[in-house]
Amino acid sequence: MHLPSHPILRAAAWLSAAVAIAGCSSSDSKARAALGDYQTATAANDLPAARKALLELVRAKDDVADYWAELGKVQAAMGSYNDAYYAFMRAYELNRSDPSLVRALTELALRSGDLTQAQAKAEELEILSPGDPWVKLVKGWAAYSELHYDQALAISDAMLATSQFDPSATILKARSLVAMHREDEAIDLLNKQIQAQPGDVSSIAFLAKIYQRQDNWSKVAELSQRVTAASPADRQNALLLVEAAFRSGNVELGRKASFGLLQPTTDTATVDAVLDLWTNYWPSSQRVVDARRLAAAATRQEQRLAYAQFLTRCGDASHAIALVSPVAGLPVSAETAEPNAVLASALARNGNLPAAKARFDAVLAFDPGNATALRGRSELALRTGNAAAAVVDAQKLVTVLPTSGEDRLLLARAFAAAGNKPWMERTLWSAFQDIPADPNILAALQSTKKGDKDGLAELNAEFARQRDNRLTRGLL
């Protein structure tokens, strides 16, 4: 993202002068210390530390537009576009005559998908800075969002005629070409763009998405590595790199990219996401060895529970039991509910079904919405032939986690086990519409279309449309 460079050092000089005249107030001292921390962090290219210092700076001096603008730049560089928008808005409120601030707000509104706000800011920008390219760009994205791809393409071509390798115009043109099913032209455009502008991360990332749509995983891995090198804080790209590496057969790259994400202090959602990729795309005993080692190094209980669940899924329930037993005390409480649910799942996989059932029951008596316990007890009911109970728990689970494809499939299996084929198919079709482009849901539906050549072709065509829509969704 190309954001304006703001004269923070000029503001620093103003602060120093103010301190010299008025004496050293508490806020001035805090501001000067925070400014020093920011400059140190910037020299070390430490974005989290820079953001922390700037947050302290605006707390101490909240009436300096340059400080807020600098915070906006750092937030945007870290991918926190909503926070960046707030910071730039505060800067704008303090200095409404600076077109660079309105331009930044326009860009951030587009990046967040808020076309209405982008159009409003573009109108203001046109007054402050007539002929600004971002005014044209907003008009292009407005045409794109209204499915007028030919108009969006014409606007992007006009912009590129003036500035041949403009990153934002290039993305608009590439997206328009893809939407018009001219993927080869989009690929050619983006390859030429990144050859001329190797630092254009947006073009590299979108090219990776096109190759992802084509299942060209070696190309996805190659391009995702370049995005990671330029934007190491981009979590979604890092996860895509892990997936692409394993799916292209580059196991060592997949492991390296995984370890980059699986740090001792990583949030649990990211750990779960990586382990799901290991489950789906890395069928090797090495993943169990690595999970054991990472679990031992984890500093947070939530991480250890995530590794325990993964080990259970991979058939290493005994190690999972040893990992989670120390924190799964009885009676069940708010602190021990999830550990007990994870332990119950491991006990069930290890063959101790009565103990597993008792733990699941205890957790759900305390917390009827515990997803781990609902999932585990439903699976246990299927194993023991109690399909009706499995359906009840799976239905509750789907209400708790409505966007989980895995849990929709569990509900479908429960209906099938209960002999209720119409509800099984209804569940799968509902999942297919609610959770688009999920290959596992597609595979389950395909199994119901055996012998129905036309129905299978229609299903596959709809899945292809879902994948196309995912590729063309969004703006910048």
VOPA-324232 format. One record per residue (C-alpha): residue number from 1; residue in one letter; chain; x, y, z. Coordinates in Angstrom, 1 decimal. Layout:
REM residues N
  pos  code  unit       u       v       w
  NUM     a     A       X       Y       Z
...
This chain:
REM residues 476
  pos  code  unit       u       v       w
    1     m     A     0.0     0.0     0.0
    2     h     A     1.5     3.3    -1.1
    3     l     A     0.7     5.8     1.7
    4     p     A     1.9     9.4     2.1
    5     s     A     5.1    10.1     3.9
    6     h     A     4.4    12.5     6.8
    7     p     A     7.0    14.9     8.3
    8     i     A     7.0    13.4    11.8
    9     l     A    10.5    14.8    12.4
   10     r     A     9.1    18.3    11.8
   11     a     A     6.5    17.6    14.4
   12     a     A     9.3    16.3    16.7
   13     a     A    11.1    19.6    16.2
   14     w     A     7.9    21.4    17.1
   15     l     A     7.6    19.4    20.2
   16     s     A    11.1    20.1    21.3
   17     a     A    10.6    23.8    20.7
   18     a     A     7.4    23.7    22.8
   19     v     A     9.1    22.0    25.6
   20     a     A    11.9    24.5    25.6
   21     i     A     9.4    27.4    25.8
   22     a     A     6.8    26.0    28.2
   23     g     A     9.0    23.7    30.3
   24     c     A     8.9    20.0    30.4
   25     s     A     5.3    18.8    31.1
   26     s     A     4.5    15.2    31.8
   27     s     A     2.8    14.8    28.4
   28     d     A     5.8    16.4    26.6
   29     s     A     8.2    14.0    28.4
   30     k     A     6.1    11.0    27.5
   31     a     A     5.8    12.2    23.9
   32     r     A     9.5    12.7    23.6
   33     a     A    10.2     9.2    25.0
   34     a     A     7.7     7.6    22.7
   35     l     A     9.1     9.4    19.7
   36     g     A    12.6     8.1    20.6
   37     d     A    11.2     4.6    20.9
   38     y     A     9.5     5.0    17.5
   39     q     A    12.7     6.1    15.8
   40     t     A    14.6     3.2    17.4
   41     a     A    11.9     0.7    16.2
   42     t     A    11.9     2.2    12.7
   43     a     A    15.7     1.9    12.5
   44     a     A    15.3    -1.8    13.4
   45     n     A    12.4    -2.3    11.0
   46     d     A    10.3    -3.5    14.0
   47     l     A     6.7    -2.7    13.0
   48     p     A     5.1    -4.0    16.3
   49     a     A     7.4    -1.9    18.4
   50     a     A     6.9     1.1    16.1
   51     r     A     3.1     0.8    16.5
   52     k     A     3.4     0.5    20.3
   53     a     A     5.6     3.6    20.4
   54     l     A     3.2     5.6    18.2
   55     l     A     0.2     4.5    20.3
   56     e     A     2.0     5.9    23.3
   57     l     A     2.9     9.1    21.3
   58     v     A    -0.7     9.9    20.4
   59     r     A    -1.9     9.2    23.9
   60     a     A     0.6    11.8    25.1
   61     k     A    -0.1    14.3    22.3
   62     d     A    -3.4    13.6    20.6
   63     d     A    -3.6    16.9    18.8
   64     v     A    -0.7    16.5    16.3
   65     a     A    -1.9    15.3    12.9
   66     d     A     1.5    14.1    11.8
   67     y     A     1.7    11.6    14.7
   68     w     A    -1.7    10.1    13.8
   69     a     A    -0.8     9.9    10.1
   70     e     A     2.4     8.1    11.0
   71     l     A     0.5     5.7    13.1
   72     g     A    -1.9     5.1    10.2
   73     k     A     1.0     4.2     7.9
   74     v     A     2.4     1.7    10.4
   75     q     A    -1.1     0.1    11.0
   76     a     A    -1.6    -0.2     7.2
   77     a     A     1.8    -1.7     6.7
   78     m     A     0.8    -4.4     9.3
   79     g     A    -2.5    -5.1     7.5
   80     s     A    -4.6    -3.5    10.2
   81     y     A    -6.7    -1.4     7.8
   82     n     A    -9.5    -0.6    10.1
   83     d     A    -7.1     0.7    12.7
   84     a     A    -5.2     2.6    10.0
   85     y     A    -8.4     4.2     8.8
   86     y     A    -9.2     5.4    12.3
   87     a     A    -5.7     6.9    12.7
   88     f     A    -5.8     8.7     9.3
   89     m     A    -9.3     9.9    10.2
   90     r     A    -8.0    11.5    13.4
   91     a     A    -5.2    13.1    11.4
   92     y     A    -7.7    14.4     8.8
   93     e     A    -9.9    15.9    11.6
   94     l     A    -6.8    17.8    12.7
   95     n     A    -5.8    18.9     9.2
   96     r     A    -8.6    18.8     6.7
   97     s     A    -6.7    20.7     4.0
   98     d     A    -4.1    18.0     3.4
   99     p     A    -5.0    16.0     0.2
  100     s     A    -2.6    13.2     1.1
  101     l     A    -4.7    12.4     4.1
  102     v     A    -7.9    12.3     2.1
  103     r     A    -6.1    10.1    -0.5
  104     a     A    -5.0     7.7     2.2
  105     l     A    -8.6     7.5     3.5
  106     t     A    -9.9     6.9     0.0
  107     e     A    -7.4     4.0    -0.5
  108     l     A    -8.1     2.5     2.9
  109     a     A   -11.9     2.6     2.3
  110     l     A   -11.3     0.7    -0.9
  111     r     A    -9.0    -1.9     0.7
  112     s     A   -11.7    -2.5     3.4
  113     g     A   -14.3    -2.9     0.7
  114     d     A   -16.3     0.2     1.7
  115     l     A   -17.0     1.6    -1.7
  116     t     A   -19.6     4.1    -0.4
  117     q     A   -17.1     5.7     1.9
  118     a     A   -14.4     5.6    -0.8
  119     q     A   -16.7     7.4    -3.2
  120     a     A   -17.5    10.1    -0.6
  121     k     A   -13.8    10.6     0.1
  122     a     A   -13.0    10.6    -3.7
  123     e     A   -15.5    13.5    -4.2
  124     e     A   -13.7    15.5    -1.5
  125     l     A   -10.3    14.6    -3.0
  126     e     A   -11.4    15.8    -6.4
  127     i     A   -12.0    19.3    -4.9
  128     l     A    -8.7    19.3    -3.0
  129     s     A    -6.6    17.8    -5.8
  130     p     A    -8.3    17.9    -9.2
  131     g     A    -7.3    15.1   -11.5
  132     d     A    -5.9    12.9    -8.7
  133     p     A    -5.6     9.3   -10.0
  134     w     A    -7.5     7.9    -7.0
  135     v     A   -10.6     9.7    -8.1
  136     k     A   -10.5     7.7   -11.4
  137     l     A    -9.6     4.5    -9.5
  138     v     A   -12.7     4.8    -7.3
  139     k     A   -14.8     5.3   -10.4
  140     g     A   -13.2     2.2   -11.9
  141     w     A   -14.0     0.1    -8.8
  142     a     A   -17.5     1.4    -8.7
  143     a     A   -18.0     0.1   -12.3
  144     y     A   -16.4    -3.2   -11.3
  145     s     A   -18.7    -3.6    -8.3
  146     e     A   -21.7    -3.0   -10.5
  147     l     A   -20.4    -5.8   -12.9
  148     h     A   -19.6    -3.2   -15.6
  149     y     A   -16.2    -4.9   -16.2
  150     d     A   -15.7    -3.3   -19.6
  151     q     A   -16.0     0.2   -18.1
  152     a     A   -13.6    -0.8   -15.3
  153     l     A   -11.2    -2.1   -17.9
  154     a     A   -11.4     1.1   -19.9
  155     i     A   -10.7     3.2   -16.8
  156     s     A    -7.7     1.1   -15.8
  157     d     A    -6.3     1.2   -19.4
  158     a     A    -6.6     5.0   -19.4
  159     m     A    -4.7     5.2   -16.1
  160     l     A    -2.0     2.8   -17.3
  161     a     A    -1.6     4.8   -20.5
  162     t     A    -0.5     7.7   -18.2
  163     s     A     1.4     5.6   -15.7
  164     q     A     2.4     2.2   -17.2
  165     f     A     3.0     0.3   -14.1
  166     d     A     0.7     1.9   -11.6
  167     p     A     0.0    -0.9    -9.0
  168     s     A    -3.6     0.0    -8.2
  169     a     A    -4.6     0.4   -11.9
  170     t     A    -2.9    -2.9   -12.7
  171     i     A    -4.9    -4.7   -10.0
  172     l     A    -8.1    -3.1   -11.3
  173     k     A    -7.3    -4.3   -14.9
  174     a     A    -6.3    -7.8   -13.8
  175     r     A    -9.4    -8.3   -11.8
  176     s     A   -11.6    -7.0   -14.6
  177     l     A    -9.9    -9.4   -17.0
  178     v     A   -10.4   -12.3   -14.7
  179     a     A   -14.1   -11.4   -14.2
  180     m     A   -14.4   -11.4   -18.1
  181     h     A   -12.8   -14.9   -18.2
  182     r     A    -9.6   -13.6   -19.8
  183     e     A    -7.3   -15.2   -17.2
  184     d     A    -4.4   -15.6   -19.6
  185     e     A    -4.3   -11.9   -20.3
  186     a     A    -4.4   -11.2   -16.6
  187     i     A    -1.5   -13.5   -16.0
  188     d     A     0.5   -11.9   -18.7
  189     l     A    -0.3    -8.4   -17.4
  190     l     A     0.7    -9.3   -13.8
  191     n     A     3.9   -11.2   -14.8
  192     k     A     5.0    -8.1   -16.7
  193     q     A     4.1    -5.9   -13.8
  194     i     A     6.1    -7.8   -11.2
  195     q     A     9.0    -8.1   -13.6
  196     a     A     9.0    -4.3   -13.9
  197     q     A     8.0    -3.6   -10.3
  198     p     A     9.3    -6.5    -8.1
  199     g     A     8.1    -4.8    -5.0
  200     d     A     4.4    -4.7    -6.1
  201     v     A     3.1    -7.1    -3.5
  202     s     A    -0.5    -6.7    -4.4
  203     s     A     0.1    -7.9    -8.0
  204     i     A     2.2   -10.8    -6.8
  205     a     A    -0.5   -11.8    -4.3
  206     f     A    -3.3   -11.6    -6.9
  207     l     A    -1.3   -13.6    -9.4
  208     a     A    -0.8   -16.3    -6.7
  209     k     A    -4.6   -16.4    -6.3
  210     i     A    -5.1   -16.9   -10.1
  211     y     A    -2.7   -19.8   -10.0
  212     q     A    -4.5   -21.1    -6.9
  213     r     A    -7.7   -21.1    -8.9
  214     q     A    -5.9   -23.1   -11.6
  215     d     A    -4.5   -25.5    -8.9
  216     n     A    -0.9   -24.6   -10.0
  217     w     A     0.4   -25.1    -6.5
  218     s     A     4.1   -24.8    -7.4
  219     k     A     3.5   -21.3    -8.8
  220     v     A     1.4   -20.4    -5.8
  221     a     A     4.3   -21.5    -3.5
  222     e     A     6.8   -19.5    -5.5
  223     l     A     4.8   -16.3    -5.4
  224     s     A     3.6   -16.7    -1.8
  225     q     A     7.3   -16.9    -0.7
  226     r     A     7.8   -13.5    -2.3
  227     v     A     4.8   -12.0    -0.5
  228     t     A     6.0   -13.4     2.8
  229     a     A     9.5   -11.9     2.3
  230     a     A     7.9    -8.5     1.7
  231     s     A     5.0    -8.8     4.2
  232     p     A     5.9   -11.2     6.9
  233     a     A     2.9   -10.2     9.0
  234     d     A     0.4   -11.3     6.3
  235     r     A    -1.1   -14.3     8.1
  236     q     A    -3.4   -15.3     5.2
  237     n     A    -0.6   -15.4     2.8
  238     a     A     1.6   -17.3     5.2
  239     l     A    -1.2   -20.0     5.5
  240     l     A    -1.5   -20.1     1.7
  241     l     A     2.3   -20.7     1.5
  242     v     A     2.0   -23.6     3.8
  243     e     A    -0.9   -25.1     1.8
  244     a     A     0.8   -24.5    -1.5
  245     a     A     4.1   -26.0    -0.4
  246     f     A     2.5   -29.3     0.8
  247     r     A     0.2   -29.5    -2.2
  248     s     A     3.1   -29.0    -4.6
  249     g     A     5.1   -31.7    -2.8
  250     n     A     7.7   -29.4    -1.3
  251     v     A     7.5   -30.8     2.2
  252     e     A    10.6   -29.0     3.5
  253     l     A     9.2   -25.6     2.5
  254     g     A     5.9   -26.5     4.0
  255     r     A     7.5   -27.4     7.3
  256     k     A     9.6   -24.2     7.3
  257     a     A     6.6   -22.0     6.5
  258     s     A     4.6   -23.8     9.2
  259     f     A     7.3   -23.3    11.9
  260     g     A     7.3   -19.6    11.0
  261     l     A     3.7   -19.5    12.1
  262     l     A     3.8   -22.0    14.9
  263     q     A     5.7   -19.8    17.4
  264     p     A     5.2   -20.4    21.2
  265     t     A     3.1   -17.2    21.5
  266     t     A     1.0   -17.6    18.3
  267     d     A    -2.7   -17.2    18.6
  268     t     A    -4.7   -20.4    18.8
  269     a     A    -6.7   -19.7    15.6
  270     t     A    -3.5   -19.7    13.6
  271     v     A    -2.2   -22.8    15.2
  272     d     A    -5.5   -24.6    14.4
  273     a     A    -5.4   -23.4    10.8
  274     v     A    -1.8   -24.7    10.3
  275     l     A    -2.7   -28.0    11.9
  276     d     A    -5.8   -28.4     9.7
  277     l     A    -3.5   -28.0     6.7
  278     w     A    -1.2   -30.6     8.1
  279     t     A    -4.2   -32.9     8.5
  280     n     A    -5.4   -32.4     4.9
  281     y     A    -2.2   -32.1     2.9
  282     w     A     0.7   -33.7     4.8
  283     p     A     0.2   -37.5     5.3
  284     s     A     3.5   -38.2     7.1
  285     s     A     4.5   -39.5    10.5
  286     q     A     6.9   -36.5    10.7
  287     r     A     3.9   -34.3    11.4
  288     v     A     3.3   -36.2    14.7
  289     v     A     7.0   -35.8    15.7
  290     d     A     6.9   -32.1    15.0
  291     a     A     3.5   -31.6    16.8
  292     r     A     4.9   -33.3    19.9
  293     r     A     8.0   -31.1    19.9
  294     l     A     5.9   -27.9    19.3
  295     a     A     3.5   -28.9    22.1
  296     a     A     6.4   -29.2    24.5
  297     a     A     7.6   -25.8    23.6
  298     a     A     4.1   -24.1    23.7
  299     t     A     3.8   -21.4    26.4
  300     r     A     0.0   -21.2    26.4
  301     q     A    -2.5   -23.9    27.4
  302     e     A    -4.7   -23.2    24.4
  303     q     A    -1.9   -24.1    22.1
  304     r     A    -1.2   -27.3    24.0
  305     l     A    -4.9   -28.3    23.7
  306     a     A    -4.7   -27.6    19.9
  307     y     A    -1.7   -29.9    19.6
  308     a     A    -3.4   -32.5    21.7
  309     q     A    -6.5   -32.5    19.4
  310     f     A    -4.2   -32.8    16.4
  311     l     A    -2.3   -35.7    17.9
  312     t     A    -5.6   -37.4    18.6
  313     r     A    -6.7   -37.0    15.0
  314     c     A    -3.4   -38.5    13.8
  315     g     A    -3.8   -41.6    16.0
  316     d     A    -1.4   -40.6    18.8
  317     a     A    -4.1   -40.4    21.5
  318     s     A    -1.9   -41.7    24.2
  319     h     A     0.5   -38.7    23.9
  320     a     A    -2.5   -36.4    23.8
  321     i     A    -3.9   -37.9    27.0
  322     a     A    -0.5   -37.3    28.7
  323     l     A    -0.4   -33.8    27.4
  324     v     A    -3.8   -32.7    28.6
  325     s     A    -4.5   -34.8    31.7
  326     p     A    -2.7   -32.4    34.1
  327     v     A    -5.0   -29.6    33.3
  328     a     A    -8.3   -31.5    32.9
  329     g     A    -9.3   -31.6    36.5
  330     l     A   -12.8   -32.5    37.9
  331     p     A   -15.3   -31.2    38.6
  332     v     A   -15.6   -29.3    35.4
  333     s     A   -15.3   -25.5    35.6
  334     a     A   -14.8   -22.6    33.3
  335     e     A   -11.1   -23.3    33.3
  336     t     A   -11.2   -27.0    32.8
  337     a     A   -14.2   -27.4    30.4
  338     e     A   -12.2   -27.3    27.2
  339     p     A    -9.3   -29.5    28.6
  340     n     A   -11.8   -32.1    29.7
  341     a     A   -13.5   -32.1    26.3
  342     v     A   -10.1   -32.5    24.6
  343     l     A    -9.2   -35.3    27.0
  344     a     A   -12.5   -37.0    26.4
  345     s     A   -11.9   -37.0    22.6
  346     a     A    -8.5   -38.6    23.2
  347     l     A    -9.9   -41.2    25.6
  348     a     A   -12.5   -42.1    22.9
  349     r     A    -9.9   -42.5    20.2
  350     n     A    -7.8   -44.6    22.6
  351     g     A   -10.7   -47.0    23.1
  352     n     A   -11.9   -46.0    26.6
  353     l     A   -15.4   -45.2    25.6
  354     p     A   -17.2   -45.2    29.0
  355     a     A   -14.7   -42.7    30.4
  356     a     A   -14.9   -40.5    27.3
  357     k     A   -18.7   -40.5    27.5
  358     a     A   -18.6   -39.5    31.2
  359     r     A   -16.3   -36.6    30.5
  360     f     A   -18.3   -35.4    27.5
  361     d     A   -21.5   -35.5    29.6
  362     a     A   -19.8   -33.6    32.4
  363     v     A   -18.5   -30.8    30.1
  364     l     A   -21.9   -30.4    28.3
  365     a     A   -23.8   -30.3    31.7
  366     f     A   -21.6   -27.4    32.6
  367     d     A   -21.4   -25.8    29.1
  368     p     A   -24.1   -27.0    26.6
  369     g     A   -22.4   -25.1    23.8
  370     n     A   -18.9   -26.5    24.1
  371     a     A   -18.1   -27.3    20.4
  372     t     A   -15.3   -29.8    21.2
  373     a     A   -17.6   -31.9    23.5
  374     l     A   -20.5   -31.7    21.1
  375     r     A   -18.4   -32.9    18.2
  376     g     A   -16.7   -35.6    20.2
  377     r     A   -19.9   -37.0    21.8
  378     s     A   -21.6   -37.0    18.4
  379     e     A   -18.7   -39.0    16.9
  380     l     A   -18.8   -41.3    19.9
  381     a     A   -22.5   -41.9    19.4
  382     l     A   -21.9   -42.8    15.8
  383     r     A   -19.2   -45.3    16.8
  384     t     A   -21.6   -47.0    19.3
  385     g     A   -24.5   -47.1    17.0
  386     n     A   -26.6   -44.4    18.6
  387     a     A   -27.4   -42.4    15.4
  388     a     A   -30.3   -40.5    17.0
  389     a     A   -28.1   -39.1    19.7
  390     a     A   -25.4   -38.3    17.2
  391     v     A   -27.9   -36.2    15.1
  392     v     A   -29.0   -34.2    18.2
  393     d     A   -25.4   -33.3    19.2
  394     a     A   -24.4   -32.5    15.6
  395     q     A   -27.4   -30.2    15.1
  396     k     A   -26.4   -28.3    18.2
  397     l     A   -22.8   -28.2    17.0
  398     v     A   -23.8   -26.7    13.7
  399     t     A   -25.7   -23.9    15.4
  400     v     A   -22.6   -23.1    17.5
  401     l     A   -20.2   -23.2    14.5
  402     p     A   -22.3   -22.5    11.4
  403     t     A   -19.4   -21.9     9.1
  404     s     A   -17.5   -25.2     9.9
  405     g     A   -17.6   -27.5     6.9
  406     e     A   -16.2   -30.3     9.0
  407     d     A   -19.2   -30.1    11.3
  408     r     A   -21.8   -29.9     8.5
  409     l     A   -20.3   -33.1     7.2
  410     l     A   -20.6   -34.7    10.6
  411     l     A   -24.3   -33.8    10.7
  412     a     A   -24.7   -35.3     7.3
  413     r     A   -23.0   -38.5     8.4
  414     a     A   -25.3   -38.7    11.4
  415     f     A   -28.4   -38.3     9.3
  416     a     A   -27.1   -41.1     7.0
  417     a     A   -26.4   -43.4     9.9
  418     a     A   -30.0   -42.7    11.1
  419     g     A   -31.3   -43.8     7.7
  420     n     A   -32.6   -40.3     6.9
  421     k     A   -31.2   -39.8     3.4
  422     p     A   -33.4   -36.8     2.5
  423     w     A   -32.0   -34.8     5.5
  424     m     A   -28.5   -36.0     4.8
  425     e     A   -28.8   -34.5     1.2
  426     r     A   -30.5   -31.4     2.5
  427     t     A   -27.7   -30.9     5.0
  428     l     A   -25.0   -31.2     2.3
  429     w     A   -26.8   -28.9    -0.1
  430     s     A   -27.3   -26.3     2.6
  431     a     A   -23.6   -26.6     3.4
  432     f     A   -22.7   -26.3    -0.2
  433     q     A   -24.5   -22.9    -0.4
  434     d     A   -23.5   -21.6     3.0
  435     i     A   -19.8   -22.5     2.8
  436     p     A   -18.9   -22.1    -0.8
  437     a     A   -15.8   -23.6    -2.5
  438     d     A   -15.3   -26.2     0.2
  439     p     A   -13.8   -29.3    -1.6
  440     n     A   -14.7   -31.7     1.1
  441     i     A   -18.4   -30.7     0.9
  442     l     A   -18.2   -31.0    -2.9
  443     a     A   -16.7   -34.6    -2.6
  444     a     A   -19.6   -35.6    -0.2
  445     l     A   -22.2   -34.3    -2.7
  446     q     A   -20.5   -35.9    -5.6
  447     s     A   -20.8   -39.3    -3.8
  448     t     A   -24.6   -38.8    -3.9
  449     k     A   -24.6   -38.2    -7.6
  450     k     A   -23.2   -41.5    -8.8
  451     g     A   -24.9   -42.5   -12.0
  452     d     A   -26.4   -39.1   -12.5
  453     k     A   -24.1   -37.7   -15.2
  454     d     A   -26.1   -34.5   -15.7
  455     g     A   -26.5   -33.8   -12.0
  456     l     A   -22.8   -34.3   -11.4
  457     a     A   -21.9   -31.9   -14.3
  458     e     A   -24.2   -29.3   -12.9
  459     l     A   -22.7   -29.7    -9.4
  460     n     A   -19.2   -29.4   -10.7
  461     a     A   -20.1   -26.3   -12.7
  462     e     A   -21.6   -24.6    -9.7
  463     f     A   -18.5   -25.4    -7.7
  464     a     A   -16.4   -23.8   -10.4
  465     r     A   -18.5   -20.7   -10.2
  466     q     A   -18.0   -20.6    -6.5
  467     r     A   -14.3   -20.7    -6.9
  468     d     A   -14.5   -18.0    -9.6
  469     n     A   -16.5   -15.8    -7.3
  470     r     A   -14.0   -16.2    -4.5
  471     l     A   -11.2   -15.1    -6.8
  472     t     A   -13.0   -12.0    -8.0
  473     r     A   -14.4   -11.0    -4.6
  474     g     A   -13.2    -7.8    -3.0
  475     l     A   -11.6    -4.7    -4.3
  476     l     A    -7.9    -3.8    -3.9
